[in-house]
Amino acid sequence: MRELDELLVRYLERHYEDDSDADKAAFREVLTLADPELNAYLLQRQTPSSESLARAIERILGRVQT
């Protein structure tokens, strides 16, 4: 989905550079997800079982929605 791509790019451009190494690694992990899984997480239809992945999704959604 183009909208989700834009969400990720916006986060990358605005926040990635200032993120901690752990947060950068978690964001890169988000980028490795299969599209259906990524869509489910970003559209909040599912919650990741990995704590670091869940935190990355929350950061992406929280920062963009503010």
MOPAC internal coordinates of N, CA, C and O (Angstrom, degrees):
PM7 1SCF
backbone

  N    0.0000 0     0.00 0     0.00 0    0    0    0
  C    1.4430 1     0.00 0     0.00 0    1    0    0
  C    1.5235 1   110.13 1     0.00 0    2    1    0
  O    1.2310 1   121.42 1   -48.46 1    3    2    1
  N    1.2444 1   114.89 1   131.54 1    3    2    1
  C    1.4638 1   120.59 1  -179.00 1    5    3    2
  C    1.5248 1   111.93 1   -61.53 1    6    5    3
  O    1.2310 1   120.03 1   141.97 1    7    6    5
  N    1.3205 1   117.55 1   -38.03 1    7    6    5
  C    1.4609 1   121.12 1  -178.80 1    9    7    6
  C    1.5236 1   111.57 1   -62.55 1   10    9    7
  O    1.2310 1   120.90 1   140.23 1   11   10    9
  N    1.3222 1   115.88 1   -39.77 1   11   10    9
  C    1.4653 1   119.32 1   179.66 1   13   11   10
  C    1.5214 1   110.87 1   -70.17 1   14   13   11
  O    1.2310 1   120.55 1   143.42 1   15   14   13
  N    1.3186 1   116.56 1   -36.58 1   15   14   13
  C    1.4667 1   119.90 1   174.82 1   17   15   14
  C    1.5230 1   110.29 1   -60.27 1   18   17   15
  O    1.2310 1   120.81 1   136.63 1   19   18   17
  N    1.3074 1   116.06 1   -43.37 1   19   18   17
  C    1.4613 1   120.20 1   179.48 1   21   19   18
  C    1.5327 1   111.39 1   -64.63 1   22   21   19
  O    1.2310 1   120.35 1   142.85 1   23   22   21
  N    1.3029 1   116.93 1   -37.15 1   23   22   21
  C    1.4603 1   121.64 1   176.41 1   25   23   22
  C    1.5258 1   110.69 1   -59.96 1   26   25   23
  O    1.2310 1   120.45 1   133.57 1   27   26   25
  N    1.3204 1   116.74 1   -46.43 1   27   26   25
  C    1.4648 1   121.23 1  -179.88 1   29   27   26
  C    1.5237 1   111.62 1   -67.13 1   30   29   27
  O    1.2310 1   120.39 1   137.98 1   31   30   29
  N    1.3107 1   116.86 1   -42.02 1   31   30   29
  C    1.4628 1   120.33 1   179.85 1   33   31   30
  C    1.5261 1   110.43 1   -64.78 1   34   33   31
  O    1.2310 1   120.37 1   138.70 1   35   34   33
  N    1.3114 1   116.89 1   -41.30 1   35   34   33
  C    1.4608 1   120.39 1   179.01 1   37   35   34
  C    1.5277 1   110.86 1   -61.11 1   38   37   35
  O    1.2310 1   120.69 1   135.87 1   39   38   37
  N    1.3266 1   116.29 1   -44.13 1   39   38   37
  C    1.4651 1   120.03 1   177.08 1   41   39   38
  C    1.5303 1   110.41 1   -61.53 1   42   41   39
  O    1.2310 1   120.94 1   134.34 1   43   42   41
  N    1.3111 1   115.81 1   -45.66 1   43   42   41
  C    1.4563 1   121.13 1  -179.64 1   45   43   42
  C    1.5267 1   111.11 1   -58.40 1   46   45   43
  O    1.2310 1   120.31 1   132.28 1   47   46   45
  N    1.2890 1   117.01 1   -47.72 1   47   46   45
  C    1.4626 1   121.12 1  -177.30 1   49   47   46
  C    1.5295 1   113.08 1   -69.22 1   50   49   47
  O    1.2310 1   120.23 1   145.75 1   51   50   49
  N    1.3077 1   117.17 1   -34.25 1   51   50   49
  C    1.4666 1   120.27 1  -174.25 1   53   51   50
  C    1.5247 1   114.91 1   -91.72 1   54   53   51
  O    1.2310 1   120.29 1   151.88 1   55   54   53
  N    1.3538 1   117.06 1   -28.12 1   55   54   53
  C    1.4605 1   117.72 1  -167.95 1   57   55   54
  C    1.5273 1   116.03 1  -131.03 1   58   57   55
  O    1.2310 1   119.97 1   155.97 1   59   58   57
  N    1.3149 1   117.66 1   -24.03 1   59   58   57
  C    1.4657 1   120.42 1  -171.75 1   61   59   58
  C    1.5275 1   112.45 1   -57.20 1   62   61   59
  O    1.2310 1   120.10 1   135.53 1   63   62   61
  N    1.2890 1   117.41 1   -44.47 1   63   62   61
  C    1.4671 1   121.18 1  -176.15 1   65   63   62
  C    1.5287 1   112.29 1   -58.06 1   66   65   63
  O    1.2310 1   119.88 1   144.19 1   67   66   65
  N    1.3170 1   117.84 1   -35.81 1   67   66   65
  C    1.4595 1   122.14 1  -178.02 1   69   67   66
  C    1.5262 1   113.33 1   -89.83 1   70   69   67
  O    1.2310 1   119.58 1   174.63 1   71   70   69
  N    1.3274 1   118.40 1    -5.37 1   71   70   69
  C    1.4613 1   121.79 1  -179.35 1   73   71   70
  C    1.5226 1   111.46 1   -67.96 1   74   73   71
  O    1.2310 1   121.29 1   -23.84 1   75   74   73
  N    1.3274 1   115.13 1   156.16 1   75   74   73
  C    1.4641 1   120.58 1   173.57 1   77   75   74
  C    1.5286 1   108.91 1   -70.35 1   78   77   75
  O    1.2310 1   120.53 1   -13.60 1   79   78   77
  N    1.3111 1   116.59 1   166.40 1   79   78   77
  C    1.4674 1   120.34 1   178.35 1   81   79   78
  C    1.5291 1   110.87 1   -60.54 1   82   81   79
  O    1.2310 1   120.34 1   141.39 1   83   82   81
  N    1.3222 1   116.95 1   -38.61 1   83   82   81
  C    1.4687 1   120.86 1   179.28 1   85   83   82
  C    1.5246 1   110.86 1   -65.06 1   86   85   83
  O    1.2310 1   120.39 1   138.36 1   87   86   85
  N    1.3200 1   116.85 1   -41.64 1   87   86   85
  C    1.4607 1   120.06 1   179.19 1   89   87   86
  C    1.5189 1   111.42 1   -68.60 1   90   89   87
  O    1.2310 1   120.45 1   143.55 1   91   90   89
  N    1.3232 1   116.74 1   -36.45 1   91   90   89
  C    1.4682 1   119.96 1   176.00 1   93   91   90
  C    1.5210 1   110.34 1   -63.34 1   94   93   91
  O    1.2310 1   120.20 1   137.50 1   95   94   93
  N    1.3221 1   117.23 1   -42.50 1   95   94   93
  C    1.4684 1   121.18 1   179.08 1   97   95   94
  C    1.5240 1   110.66 1   -63.53 1   98   97   95
  O    1.2310 1   120.44 1   139.73 1   99   98   97
  N    1.3129 1   116.76 1   -40.27 1   99   98   97
  C    1.4659 1   120.66 1   178.85 1  101   99   98
  C    1.5282 1   110.56 1   -65.70 1  102  101   99
  O    1.2310 1   120.19 1   139.80 1  103  102  101
  N    1.3253 1   117.25 1   -40.20 1  103  102  101
  C    1.4666 1   120.30 1   177.42 1  105  103  102
  C    1.5278 1   110.14 1   -63.12 1  106  105  103
  O    1.2310 1   120.27 1   137.32 1  107  106  105
  N    1.3249 1   117.09 1   -42.68 1  107  106  105
  C    1.4687 1   119.97 1   177.92 1  109  107  106
  C    1.5294 1   110.40 1   -62.47 1  110  109  107
  O    1.2310 1   120.42 1   145.34 1  111  110  109
  N    1.3344 1   116.80 1   -34.66 1  111  110  109
  C    1.4677 1   120.55 1   176.78 1  113  111  110
  C    1.5364 1   110.07 1   -63.87 1  114  113  111
  O    1.2310 1   120.52 1   139.99 1  115  114  113
  N    1.3159 1   116.61 1   -40.01 1  115  114  113
  C    1.4677 1   120.83 1   176.84 1  117  115  114
  C    1.5271 1   109.89 1   -57.41 1  118  117  115
  O    1.2310 1   120.59 1   138.72 1  119  118  117
  N    1.3126 1   116.48 1   -41.28 1  119  118  117
  C    1.4615 1   120.68 1  -177.28 1  121  119  118
  C    1.5265 1   113.43 1   -67.96 1  122  121  119
  O    1.2310 1   119.52 1   163.87 1  123  122  121
  N    1.3297 1   118.52 1   -16.13 1  123  122  121
  C    1.4658 1   121.45 1   179.28 1  125  123  122
  C    1.5251 1   112.68 1   -88.47 1  126  125  123
  O    1.2310 1   120.17 1   172.70 1  127  126  125
  N    1.3257 1   117.28 1    -7.30 1  127  126  125
  C    1.4615 1   120.56 1  -177.60 1  129  127  126
  C    1.5193 1   111.28 1   -68.91 1  130  129  127
  O    1.2310 1   121.36 1   -31.91 1  131  130  129
  N    1.3155 1   115.00 1   148.09 1  131  130  129
  C    1.4656 1   120.30 1   172.92 1  133  131  130
  C    1.5280 1   108.64 1   -66.56 1  134  133  131
  O    1.2310 1   120.54 1   -31.33 1  135  134  133
  N    1.3113 1   116.57 1   148.67 1  135  134  133
  C    1.4636 1   121.09 1  -176.28 1  137  135  134
  C    1.5346 1   114.24 1   -52.50 1  138  137  135
  O    1.2310 1   118.88 1   133.86 1  139  138  137
  N    1.3348 1   119.74 1   -46.14 1  139  138  137
  C    1.4692 1   118.46 1  -179.26 1  141  139  138
  C    1.5399 1   112.45 1   -61.54 1  142  141  139
  O    1.2310 1   120.98 1   141.26 1  143  142  141
  N    1.3217 1   115.73 1   -38.74 1  143  142  141
  C    1.4679 1   120.59 1   179.34 1  145  143  142
  C    1.5358 1   110.52 1   -68.38 1  146  145  143
  O    1.2310 1   120.76 1   134.55 1  147  146  145
  N    1.3127 1   116.16 1   -45.45 1  147  146  145
  C    1.4569 1   121.05 1   178.71 1  149  147  146
  C    1.5293 1   110.77 1   -60.54 1  150  149  147
  O    1.2310 1   120.68 1   135.08 1  151  150  149
  N    1.3200 1   116.31 1   -44.92 1  151  150  149
  C    1.4627 1   120.20 1   178.07 1  153  151  150
  C    1.5223 1   111.47 1   -59.31 1  154  153  151
  O    1.2310 1   120.40 1   135.10 1  155  154  153
  N    1.3188 1   116.85 1   -44.90 1  155  154  153
  C    1.4693 1   120.93 1  -179.20 1  157  155  154
  C    1.5290 1   111.09 1   -61.20 1  158  157  155
  O    1.2310 1   120.09 1   140.16 1  159  158  157
  N    1.3124 1   117.44 1   -39.84 1  159  158  157
  C    1.4665 1   120.69 1  -179.97 1  161  159  158
  C    1.5249 1   111.65 1   -71.65 1  162  161  159
  O    1.2310 1   120.22 1   133.35 1  163  162  161
  N    1.3245 1   117.19 1   -46.65 1  163  162  161
  C    1.4574 1   119.90 1  -176.88 1  165  163  162
  C    1.5207 1   112.84 1   -71.95 1  166  165  163
  O    1.2310 1   120.35 1   153.94 1  167  166  165
  N    1.3148 1   116.94 1   -26.06 1  167  166  165
  C    1.4575 1   120.47 1   175.78 1  169  167  166
  C    1.5311 1   111.41 1   -90.93 1  170  169  167
  O    1.2310 1   120.94 1  -175.56 1  171  170  169
  N    1.3143 1   115.80 1     4.44 1  171  170  169
  C    1.4655 1   125.20 1   176.47 1  173  171  170
  C    1.5271 1   112.51 1    59.12 1  174  173  171
  O    1.2310 1   121.11 1  -142.21 1  175  174  173
  N    1.3122 1   115.49 1    37.79 1  175  174  173
  C    1.4649 1   121.23 1   174.26 1  177  175  174
  C    1.5211 1   110.84 1   -88.94 1  178  177  175
  O    1.2310 1   121.05 1   156.56 1  179  178  177
  N    1.3424 1   115.60 1   -23.44 1  179  178  177
  C    1.4621 1   122.88 1   178.40 1  181  179  178
  C    1.5178 1   108.18 1  -140.92 1  182  181  179
  O    1.2310 1   121.46 1   -20.62 1  183  182  181
  N    1.3398 1   114.82 1   159.38 1  183  182  181
  C    1.4606 1   121.47 1   176.22 1  185  183  182
  C    1.5187 1   108.25 1  -115.50 1  186  185  183
  O    1.2310 1   119.73 1   -48.27 1  187  186  185
  N    1.3238 1   118.11 1   131.73 1  187  186  185
  C    1.4732 1   119.86 1   178.65 1  189  187  186
  C    1.5233 1   111.28 1   -62.78 1  190  189  187
  O    1.2310 1   120.57 1   -34.33 1  191  190  189
  N    1.3190 1   116.51 1   145.67 1  191  190  189
  C    1.4613 1   120.38 1   177.52 1  193  191  190
  C    1.5286 1   111.02 1   -79.74 1  194  193  191
  O    1.2310 1   120.11 1   154.25 1  195  194  193
  N    1.3059 1   117.39 1   -25.75 1  195  194  193
  C    1.4608 1   122.18 1   177.94 1  197  195  194
  C    1.5292 1   109.32 1   -77.10 1  198  197  195
  O    1.2310 1   120.74 1   -51.29 1  199  198  197
  N    1.3165 1   116.20 1   128.71 1  199  198  197
  C    1.4616 1   120.64 1  -179.23 1  201  199  198
  C    1.5312 1   112.00 1   -63.07 1  202  201  199
  O    1.2310 1   120.30 1   138.27 1  203  202  201
  N    1.3263 1   117.04 1   -41.73 1  203  202  201
  C    1.4632 1   119.61 1  -179.10 1  205  203  202
  C    1.5278 1   111.05 1   -67.50 1  206  205  203
  O    1.2310 1   120.48 1   142.76 1  207  206  205
  N    1.3156 1   116.69 1   -37.24 1  207  206  205
  C    1.4502 1   120.77 1   178.08 1  209  207  206
  C    1.5311 1   110.79 1   -68.78 1  210  209  207
  O    1.2310 1   120.55 1   138.09 1  211  210  209
  N    1.3082 1   116.55 1   -41.91 1  211  210  209
  C    1.4661 1   120.72 1   178.00 1  213  211  210
  C    1.5258 1   110.38 1   -61.78 1  214  213  211
  O    1.2310 1   120.80 1   138.86 1  215  214  213
  N    1.3109 1   116.08 1   -41.14 1  215  214  213
  C    1.4644 1   119.83 1   178.83 1  217  215  214
  C    1.5374 1   110.80 1   -64.80 1  218  217  215
  O    1.2310 1   120.40 1   138.36 1  219  218  217
  N    1.3216 1   116.85 1   -41.64 1  219  218  217
  C    1.4627 1   120.25 1   179.07 1  221  219  218
  C    1.5286 1   110.87 1   -61.76 1  222  221  219
  O    1.2310 1   120.45 1   136.28 1  223  222  221
  N    1.3123 1   116.75 1   -43.72 1  223  222  221
  C    1.4611 1   120.74 1   178.84 1  225  223  222
  C    1.5275 1   109.75 1   -62.18 1  226  225  223
  O    1.2310 1   120.22 1   135.64 1  227  226  225
  N    1.3064 1   117.19 1   -44.36 1  227  226  225
  C    1.4622 1   120.56 1   179.04 1  229  227  226
  C    1.5237 1   111.34 1   -62.56 1  230  229  227
  O    1.2310 1   120.29 1   140.08 1  231  230  229
  N    1.2944 1   117.04 1   -39.92 1  231  230  229
  C    1.4696 1   120.53 1   178.08 1  233  231  230
  C    1.5163 1   110.88 1   -64.87 1  234  233  231
  O    1.2310 1   120.47 1   136.62 1  235  234  233
  N    1.3067 1   116.71 1   -43.38 1  235  234  233
  C    1.4656 1   120.51 1   179.15 1  237  235  234
  C    1.5322 1   109.53 1   -61.73 1  238  237  235
  O    1.2310 1   120.52 1   131.32 1  239  238  237
  N    1.2893 1   116.62 1   -48.68 1  239  238  237
  C    1.4631 1   120.34 1  -178.25 1  241  239  238
  C    1.5319 1   111.77 1   -69.38 1  242  241  239
  O    1.2310 1   120.54 1   139.57 1  243  242  241
  N    1.2889 1   116.57 1   -40.43 1  243  242  241
  C    1.4727 1   120.17 1  -177.95 1  245  243  242
  C    1.5068 1   113.33 1   -68.76 1  246  245  243
  O    1.2310 1   120.19 1   139.22 1  247  246  245
  N    1.2881 1   117.25 1   -40.78 1  247  246  245
  C    1.4531 1   120.11 1  -177.86 1  249  247  246
  C    1.5108 1   112.13 1   -72.04 1  250  249  247
  O    1.2310 1   120.50 1   143.89 1  251  250  249
  N    1.2979 1   116.66 1   -36.11 1  251  250  249
  C    1.4568 1   119.58 1  -176.82 1  253  251  250
  C    1.5252 1   110.42 1   -77.09 1  254  253  251
  O    1.2310 1   119.50 1   148.06 1  255  254  253
  N    1.3097 1   118.55 1   -31.94 1  255  254  253
  C    1.4487 1   122.14 1  -176.89 1  257  255  254
  C    1.5273 1   112.77 1   -79.56 1  258  257  255
  O    1.2310 1   119.38 1   169.55 1  259  258  257
  N    1.3133 1   118.78 1   -10.45 1  259  258  257
  C    1.4608 1   119.98 1  -178.58 1  261  259  258
  C    1.4913 1   111.95 1   -81.89 1  262  261  259
  O    1.2310 1   120.10 1   180.00 1  263  262  261

